Amino acid sequence: MIPTTPLPAKDGTANPAPLGLCAFGMTTVLLNFHNAGFYEINSAILAMGIFYGGLAQVIAGIIEARKNNTFGLTAFTSYGFFWLSLVGLIVMPKLGWIAKPTEDAMAAYLGVWGLFTFCLFFGTLKLNRALQFVFASLTILFILLAVGDSTGNTSIKHLAGYEGIICGLSAIYAGIANVLNEVYRRSVLPLGTV
C-alpha cells in the first residue's frame, strides 16, 4: 500500500556557511591590509571583491535559502552584494561612468552597513560566540571606516584596517571551524555554542 502522507526528504545540501564565512573573511583581510596602510587598492582586492567576497557569498546565501536559513540568506547575500557594490564604487569612477563618491557619501554608505550589521548581531545571540565576535567586530569596523571617511582622519582609517584584519581572521576561523568540526564529527575548533 502507498502511504498517503508524504515523507520528508533528507536535506542532502552541504552547509554553505563555511564558504560564505571564508569568502567574507579572506576578502576582508585583504582589503584591510590596504586600510591599514600596507599597500594601495589593487586588482587583487578588486578581483577578490567581485569573485570571492561577492559572488561566492551570494551563492552561499542562495544555498542558505534552500536550507530555510533566513539569517544565512540575509547575511551572505547582503555582504556578497556589499562587496560587489564596493568594487563598483571604486571602479565606476575610474572608468569615467560617474563621479567618485564624496567622503560624506562614503561615510553614509559605510554607516548604513554598520547599522545593518549591528541589527544582524542580535541574531547571532542565538547562534554561537564565534559569529557574535564576527558581527560585533564588523559593526565596529564599519563605524571606524565611516568616522575615518567623515573626518578624513587617516589614523582612524589605519586603526580600522587593523581591526578589520582581526574581523576577517575571526570569520575565517568560524568558517574553517565549521569545516573541520563537520569532517571530524567533533569539536576540533570550538565555536562557543550558546
C-alpha positions in Angstrom: 0.0 0.0 0.0 1.2 3.5 -0.9 1.4 5.9 2.2 -0.9 8.9 1.9 1.3 11.2 3.9 4.5 12.2 2.1 7.7 11.5 3.9 10.1 14.5 4.3 13.1 14.2 2.1 16.5 14.3 3.8 18.3 17.5 3.0 21.5 16.4 1.2 22.7 20.0 0.7 26.1 20.8 2.1 26.5 23.5 4.7 27.2 26.8 2.8 28.2 28.7 5.9 31.9 27.9 5.7 32.1 29.1 2.1 30.4 32.3 3.0 32.4 32.9 6.1 35.8 32.2 4.4 34.8 34.3 1.4 33.9 37.2 3.6 36.9 36.7 5.9 39.6 36.4 3.3 38.3 39.4 1.3 38.0 41.5 4.4 41.6 40.7 5.5 42.9 41.6 2.0 41.1 44.9 1.9 42.1 45.8 5.4 45.7 45.3 4.6 45.1 48.3 2.3 43.1 50.2 5.0 46.0 49.6 7.5 48.3 51.3 5.0 50.3 48.3 3.7 49.5 48.9 0.0 47.2 50.8 -2.3 43.9 49.4 -3.8 44.9 46.9 -6.5 43.5 44.3 -8.8 43.9 41.5 -6.2 41.5 43.3 -3.8 39.0 44.1 -6.6 39.1 40.7 -8.1 38.6 39.1 -4.7 35.8 41.5 -4.0 34.0 40.5 -7.2 34.5 36.8 -7.3 35.1 35.5 -3.8 33.7 38.1 -1.4 31.0 39.0 -3.9 29.8 36.0 -6.0 30.8 33.2 -3.6 28.8 34.8 -0.7 25.8 35.3 -2.9 25.9 31.6 -3.9 26.3 30.7 -0.2 23.2 32.9 0.6 21.1 31.2 -2.1 22.0 27.8 -0.7 21.1 29.0 2.8 17.7 29.9 1.4 17.3 26.4 0.1 18.1 25.2 3.7 15.4 27.5 5.0 18.0 29.6 6.9 16.8 33.2 6.7 19.7 34.6 8.7 22.3 32.9 6.5 20.4 34.0 3.3 20.2 37.6 4.5 23.8 37.9 5.8 25.6 36.1 2.9 23.7 37.6 0.0 23.8 41.1 1.6 27.5 41.0 2.2 28.1 39.5 -1.2 26.3 42.4 -2.8 28.2 44.8 -0.4 31.5 43.6 -2.0 30.1 43.9 -5.5 28.8 47.4 -4.8 32.1 48.5 -3.1 34.0 47.4 -6.2 31.5 49.3 -8.3 32.1 52.4 -6.2 35.9 52.1 -6.8 35.8 51.1 -10.5 32.9 53.1 -12.0 34.6 56.5 -11.4 37.9 55.2 -12.8 36.0 54.2 -16.0 34.5 57.7 -16.2 30.9 56.4 -15.7 30.2 58.6 -12.7 31.9 60.9 -10.2 33.8 59.4 -7.3 31.7 59.5 -4.1 32.5 62.2 -1.6 33.9 61.4 1.8 30.4 62.2 3.3 28.7 59.8 0.8 31.2 57.1 1.7 30.6 57.7 5.4 26.8 57.3 4.8 27.4 54.2 2.8 29.5 52.6 5.5 27.3 53.9 8.2 24.2 52.1 6.9 26.2 48.9 6.5 27.3 49.4 10.1 23.6 49.8 11.2 22.6 46.7 9.2 25.4 44.7 10.8 24.5 45.8 14.3 20.9 44.7 13.7 22.2 41.3 12.5 24.4 41.0 15.5 21.3 40.4 17.6 20.5 37.3 15.6 23.9 35.9 16.5 23.0 35.9 20.2 21.0 32.7 19.4 23.9 31.2 17.4 27.4 30.9 18.7 30.2 33.0 20.2 32.4 32.9 17.0 29.6 34.6 15.0 28.9 37.0 17.8 32.6 38.1 17.6 32.5 38.4 13.7 29.4 40.6 13.7 30.4 42.7 16.7 33.9 43.4 15.2 32.3 44.0 11.8 30.0 46.6 13.3 33.0 48.3 14.9 34.9 48.2 11.6 32.0 49.9 9.7 31.8 52.6 12.4 35.5 53.2 12.3 35.6 53.4 8.5 32.6 55.8 8.4 34.2 58.0 11.0 37.5 57.9 9.2 35.8 59.0 5.9 33.7 61.7 7.5 36.6 63.2 9.3 39.4 62.5 6.8 41.5 61.1 9.6 44.0 58.6 8.2 44.9 57.4 11.7 41.3 56.2 12.2 41.3 54.6 8.8 44.6 52.7 9.7 43.1 51.7 13.0 40.1 50.4 11.1 42.4 48.4 8.9 44.0 46.6 11.9 40.5 46.0 13.4 39.3 44.7 10.0 42.1 42.2 9.8 41.0 40.8 13.2 37.4 40.7 12.0 38.3 38.9 8.8 40.5 36.4 10.6 37.7 35.7 13.0 35.3 34.9 10.1 38.0 32.6 8.5 38.3 30.9 11.9 34.5 30.4 12.1 34.4 29.0 8.5 37.3 26.6 9.0 35.9 25.5 12.3 32.7 24.6 10.7 34.5 22.5 8.0 36.8 20.7 10.4 34.2 20.1 13.0 32.0 18.5 10.3 34.8 16.5 8.8 36.0 15.1 12.1 32.4 14.9 13.6 33.6 16.5 16.8 34.6 20.0 18.1 38.1 20.4 16.7 37.9 24.2 16.8 35.3 25.4 19.3 32.6 27.9 18.1 31.4 28.7 21.6 27.9 27.3 21.5 25.2 29.4 23.2 
